[in-house]
């Protein structure tokens, strides 16, 4: 997914699709679970290094791989 098309709903659907809790994603990105929650609900948008790491994780962990 490209940076401009990644929404909070996309993040949540991907995370749930791979069967991981919010805390797991937060740990992978070095942010709080509250930050991940704010992304998923569209309050905030991941930026910079967090966005790059998120995109890498989404490439490495695909729902169909689970």
C-alpha positions as CSV (number, residue, x, y, z in Angstrom):
1,X,0.0,0.0,0.0
2,X,1.2,3.4,-0.7
3,X,1.5,6.0,1.9
4,X,-1.3,8.2,0.6
5,X,-3.8,5.3,0.5
6,X,-3.1,3.7,3.9
7,X,-6.1,4.4,6.2
8,X,-6.7,3.6,9.8
9,X,-9.3,1.0,8.7
10,X,-6.6,-0.6,6.5
11,X,-4.2,-0.8,9.5
12,X,-6.9,-2.3,11.7
13,X,-8.1,-4.8,9.1
14,X,-4.5,-5.9,8.4
15,X,-3.6,-6.3,12.0
16,X,-6.8,-8.3,12.8
17,X,-6.2,-10.3,9.6
18,X,-2.9,-11.5,10.8
19,X,-4.3,-12.3,14.2
20,X,-2.2,-9.9,16.2
21,X,-3.3,-7.6,19.1
22,X,-2.7,-3.9,19.0
23,X,0.1,-4.3,21.6
24,X,2.1,-6.5,19.2
25,X,1.9,-3.8,16.5
26,X,2.8,-1.1,19.0
27,X,5.9,-3.1,20.1
28,X,7.0,-3.7,16.5
29,X,6.8,0.0,15.8
30,X,8.2,1.3,19.0
31,X,5.0,3.3,19.8
32,X,2.2,2.9,22.4
33,X,-0.9,0.9,21.9
34,X,-2.8,4.1,22.3
35,X,-1.0,5.5,19.3
36,X,-1.9,2.5,17.2
37,X,-5.5,2.9,18.4
38,X,-5.5,6.5,17.4
39,X,-4.3,5.5,13.9
40,X,-6.9,2.8,13.6
41,X,-9.7,5.2,14.5
42,X,-8.5,7.9,12.2
43,X,-7.6,10.4,15.0
44,X,-3.9,10.4,13.9
45,X,-1.9,9.2,10.9
46,X,1.4,7.3,11.1
47,X,4.2,9.4,9.7
48,X,8.0,9.1,9.1
49,X,9.8,6.1,10.4
50,X,6.6,4.6,11.9
51,X,4.9,4.7,8.4
52,X,8.0,3.1,6.8
53,X,8.1,0.3,9.4
54,X,4.4,-0.2,9.2
55,X,4.6,-0.6,5.4
56,X,7.5,-3.1,5.8
57,X,5.5,-5.1,8.4
58,X,2.5,-5.2,6.1
59,X,4.6,-6.6,3.3
60,X,6.3,-9.2,5.6
61,X,3.1,-10.3,7.4
62,X,0.2,-10.9,5.0
63,X,-3.1,-12.3,6.2
64,X,-2.9,-15.2,3.8
65,X,0.4,-16.2,5.3
66,X,-1.2,-16.9,8.6
